[in-house]
């Protein structure tokens, strides 16, 4: 009985930002938990590699080249997902980016807009497009990718922090509005996890030590640390949970 609560067998999950990093790792985890995956990203060659790996697990998968900042691409993503699988059970809004190392006073308008477009606008476009289908259907789950930096701050990451704090508020606002129609909205907020997007930063020993010094558990997070929480939010085990920012941070927000 309890294992069935966490099973994703037969569910269809859209994952944006699926070609690399957390999106790729969690797409594979969802597939191994029983889900069929609609993998979305701008990098179609990497998506197709992911799809082949998912198919190797015995699940079905579809790759769709998608720029989440363009409503036409998002509409196409939803249409192809529905045409292929007949339904969408979960959206995992994982597409995101950062331009680290910028002092707040040196952030250009273009850099600010690029970060906000990908992180906030992309989440908004995908979330509202999927919600229109889920609300008509009468059920569904949306998971947004936040960060501990939505709750705290970090030097030289001001706009990224703002984008994630905005996602937290949007998560709660959507959850409140859509709860009566059985569509839940939660967010996953990890601490620093080394991925292709930020790996170059940790080549600097001083930076690495600074981050580790803020982590009570004394280590960085891994994709594996997020698998359980991500599956929980996508599964029936979280059916009565909405508007929550699930922090997976090794104690970061405690200090």
C-alpha positions as CSV (number, residue, x, y, z in Angstrom):
1,X,0.0,0.0,0.0
2,X,2.7,2.5,1.0
3,X,4.8,1.8,-2.0
4,X,1.9,2.5,-4.3
5,X,1.6,6.0,-2.7
6,X,5.0,6.9,-4.2
7,X,4.6,5.0,-7.5
8,X,4.5,7.1,-10.7
9,X,3.4,4.1,-12.8
10,X,1.3,5.3,-15.7
11,X,1.7,9.0,-15.1
12,X,2.9,11.4,-17.8
13,X,5.3,14.1,-16.6
14,X,6.6,17.1,-18.5
15,X,10.1,18.1,-17.4
16,X,11.5,21.4,-18.7
17,X,15.2,22.0,-18.8
18,X,15.6,18.3,-19.2
19,X,18.7,18.2,-21.3
20,X,21.2,18.6,-18.5
21,X,21.8,19.0,-14.8
22,X,18.9,18.5,-12.4
23,X,16.3,18.3,-15.2
24,X,18.1,15.4,-16.8
25,X,18.8,13.6,-13.6
26,X,15.2,13.9,-12.3
27,X,13.7,12.9,-15.6
28,X,15.6,9.6,-15.4
29,X,14.5,9.2,-11.8
30,X,10.8,9.8,-12.7
31,X,11.1,7.2,-15.5
32,X,12.6,4.7,-13.2
33,X,9.7,5.3,-10.8
34,X,7.3,4.4,-13.5
35,X,6.5,7.6,-15.4
36,X,6.4,8.4,-19.1
37,X,8.5,11.5,-19.7
38,X,8.0,14.5,-22.0
39,X,11.5,16.1,-22.1
40,X,11.7,19.8,-23.1
41,X,14.7,21.9,-23.7
42,X,16.3,24.1,-26.4
43,X,19.0,21.5,-26.9
44,X,17.3,18.8,-29.0
45,X,20.5,16.6,-29.5
46,X,20.9,16.2,-25.7
47,X,17.2,15.6,-25.3
48,X,17.3,12.8,-27.8
49,X,20.2,11.2,-25.9
50,X,18.1,11.4,-22.7
51,X,15.0,9.9,-24.5
52,X,17.1,6.9,-25.6
53,X,18.3,6.3,-22.1
54,X,14.7,6.5,-20.7
55,X,13.4,4.1,-23.4
56,X,16.2,1.8,-22.2
57,X,14.5,1.7,-18.8
58,X,11.3,0.4,-20.4
59,X,9.4,3.7,-20.2
60,X,8.1,5.9,-23.0
61,X,9.6,9.3,-23.7
62,X,9.2,12.2,-26.1
63,X,11.7,15.0,-26.8
64,X,10.4,18.4,-27.8
65,X,12.6,21.4,-28.6
66,X,11.2,24.2,-26.4
67,X,12.2,27.7,-25.5
68,X,10.1,28.2,-22.3
69,X,10.2,32.0,-22.8
70,X,8.1,31.7,-26.0
71,X,4.4,31.1,-25.6
72,X,4.2,29.5,-29.0
73,X,6.8,26.9,-28.0
74,X,5.0,26.2,-24.8
75,X,1.7,25.8,-26.5
76,X,3.3,23.4,-28.9
77,X,4.9,21.4,-26.0
78,X,1.5,21.0,-24.3
79,X,-0.2,20.0,-27.6
80,X,2.4,17.4,-28.5
81,X,2.4,15.9,-25.0
82,X,-1.4,15.5,-25.1
83,X,-1.4,14.2,-28.7
84,X,1.2,11.6,-27.8
85,X,0.2,10.5,-24.3
86,X,-3.4,11.6,-24.0
87,X,-2.9,13.4,-20.7
88,X,-0.5,15.3,-18.5
89,X,-0.4,14.4,-14.8
90,X,2.6,16.5,-13.6
91,X,4.6,19.4,-14.8
92,X,8.1,19.9,-13.4
93,X,9.2,23.4,-14.2
94,X,13.0,22.8,-14.1
95,X,14.3,25.2,-16.8
96,X,16.4,27.9,-15.2
97,X,19.7,29.8,-15.5
98,X,22.0,32.2,-13.7
99,X,24.8,34.6,-14.5
100,X,26.9,34.3,-11.3
101,X,29.6,36.6,-10.3
102,X,27.9,39.9,-11.0
103,X,27.9,42.6,-8.4
104,X,24.3,44.0,-8.1
105,X,25.3,47.4,-9.3
106,X,26.9,45.9,-12.4
107,X,24.0,43.8,-13.6
108,X,22.9,45.1,-17.0
109,X,19.3,45.5,-18.0
110,X,19.8,42.7,-20.6
111,X,21.3,40.3,-18.0
112,X,18.5,41.1,-15.6
113,X,15.9,40.4,-18.3
114,X,17.6,37.2,-19.5
115,X,17.5,35.7,-16.0
116,X,14.0,36.8,-15.2
117,X,12.7,35.6,-18.6
118,X,14.0,32.1,-18.2
119,X,13.4,31.6,-14.5
120,X,10.2,33.5,-13.9
121,X,8.5,34.1,-17.2
122,X,9.3,30.5,-18.4
123,X,7.8,29.1,-15.2
124,X,4.8,31.3,-15.6
125,X,4.1,30.4,-19.3
126,X,4.5,26.7,-18.7
127,X,2.6,26.6,-15.5
128,X,-0.4,28.6,-16.7
129,X,-0.6,26.7,-20.0
130,X,-0.6,23.3,-18.2
131,X,-3.0,24.6,-15.6
132,X,-5.6,25.4,-18.2
133,X,-5.6,21.7,-19.2
134,X,-5.4,20.4,-15.6
135,X,-8.2,22.7,-14.3
136,X,-10.5,21.5,-17.1
137,X,-9.6,17.9,-16.2
138,X,-10.1,18.4,-12.5
139,X,-6.7,17.3,-11.3
140,X,-3.0,17.7,-11.7
141,X,0.3,18.6,-10.1
142,X,2.7,21.4,-10.8
143,X,6.2,21.5,-9.3
144,X,8.3,24.6,-9.7
145,X,12.1,24.7,-9.2
146,X,13.0,27.2,-6.6
147,X,16.2,27.5,-4.5
148,X,17.4,28.2,-1.0
149,X,18.2,31.6,-2.6
150,X,14.5,32.3,-2.8
151,X,14.5,32.4,1.0
152,X,18.1,33.8,1.6
153,X,20.5,35.8,-0.3
154,X,24.0,35.4,-1.7
155,X,26.5,37.9,-2.9
156,X,26.8,38.4,-6.7
157,X,23.6,36.6,-7.4
158,X,21.0,39.3,-6.7
159,X,18.7,38.8,-9.8
160,X,18.8,35.0,-9.4
161,X,17.7,35.4,-5.8
162,X,14.9,37.8,-6.9
163,X,13.7,35.3,-9.6
164,X,13.5,32.4,-7.1
165,X,11.7,34.5,-4.5
166,X,9.2,35.4,-7.1
167,X,8.7,31.7,-8.0
168,X,8.0,31.0,-4.4
169,X,5.3,33.6,-4.3
170,X,3.8,32.5,-7.6
171,X,3.8,29.0,-6.3
172,X,1.7,30.0,-3.3
173,X,-0.6,32.3,-5.3
174,X,-1.4,29.5,-7.8
175,X,-1.8,27.0,-5.1
176,X,-4.4,29.1,-3.3
177,X,-6.3,29.8,-6.5
178,X,-6.3,26.3,-8.0
179,X,-6.7,24.2,-4.8
180,X,-10.5,24.1,-5.0
181,X,-10.2,22.5,-8.4
182,X,-7.7,19.8,-7.3
183,X,-4.6,21.2,-9.0
184,X,-1.7,21.3,-6.5
185,X,1.3,23.6,-6.9
186,X,4.5,23.1,-4.8
187,X,8.1,24.0,-5.3
188,X,11.4,22.2,-4.7
189,X,14.2,24.4,-3.2
190,X,17.6,22.8,-3.2
191,X,20.9,24.2,-1.9
192,X,24.0,24.5,-4.0
193,X,24.3,21.4,-6.2
194,X,27.3,21.2,-8.6
195,X,26.0,21.0,-12.2
196,X,27.3,22.0,-15.6
197,X,25.7,25.4,-15.0
198,X,27.9,26.3,-12.0
199,X,30.8,23.8,-12.1
200,X,33.3,26.5,-13.1
201,X,32.6,28.4,-9.9
202,X,33.8,25.6,-7.7
203,X,37.1,25.4,-9.4
204,X,37.9,28.4,-7.1
205,X,38.9,26.9,-3.8
206,X,37.9,30.0,-1.9
207,X,34.4,30.0,-3.4
208,X,34.0,26.3,-2.6
209,X,35.1,26.8,1.0
210,X,32.7,29.7,1.4
211,X,29.7,27.7,0.2
212,X,30.7,24.6,2.3
213,X,31.1,26.9,5.3
214,X,27.4,27.7,5.1
215,X,26.3,24.1,4.9
216,X,25.9,22.4,8.3
217,X,26.1,19.0,6.8
218,X,29.5,19.9,5.3
219,X,28.9,18.8,1.7
220,X,27.2,19.9,-1.4
221,X,23.9,18.5,-2.5
222,X,23.6,16.0,-5.3
223,X,20.9,15.1,-7.8
224,X,20.4,11.9,-5.8
225,X,19.5,14.0,-2.8
226,X,16.5,15.5,-4.7
227,X,15.1,12.2,-6.1
228,X,13.0,11.3,-3.1
229,X,11.5,14.8,-2.6
230,X,10.9,15.2,-6.3
231,X,9.1,11.8,-6.5
232,X,7.1,12.6,-3.4
233,X,5.8,15.9,-4.9
234,X,4.9,14.1,-8.1
235,X,3.2,11.1,-6.4
236,X,-0.1,10.5,-4.8
237,X,1.6,10.8,-1.4
238,X,1.5,14.6,-1.7
239,X,-2.1,14.9,-2.7
240,X,-3.1,17.0,0.2
241,X,0.0,19.3,0.0
242,X,-0.1,22.5,-1.9
243,X,1.6,25.9,-1.7
244,X,4.7,24.4,0.0
245,X,8.3,25.3,-0.7
246,X,10.1,22.0,0.0
247,X,13.6,22.9,1.1
248,X,16.3,20.3,0.5
249,X,19.4,22.2,1.8
250,X,21.6,20.3,4.2
251,X,20.7,22.8,6.8
252,X,21.5,26.0,4.8
253,X,18.4,27.9,5.9
254,X,19.0,27.0,9.6
255,X,22.0,29.3,9.9
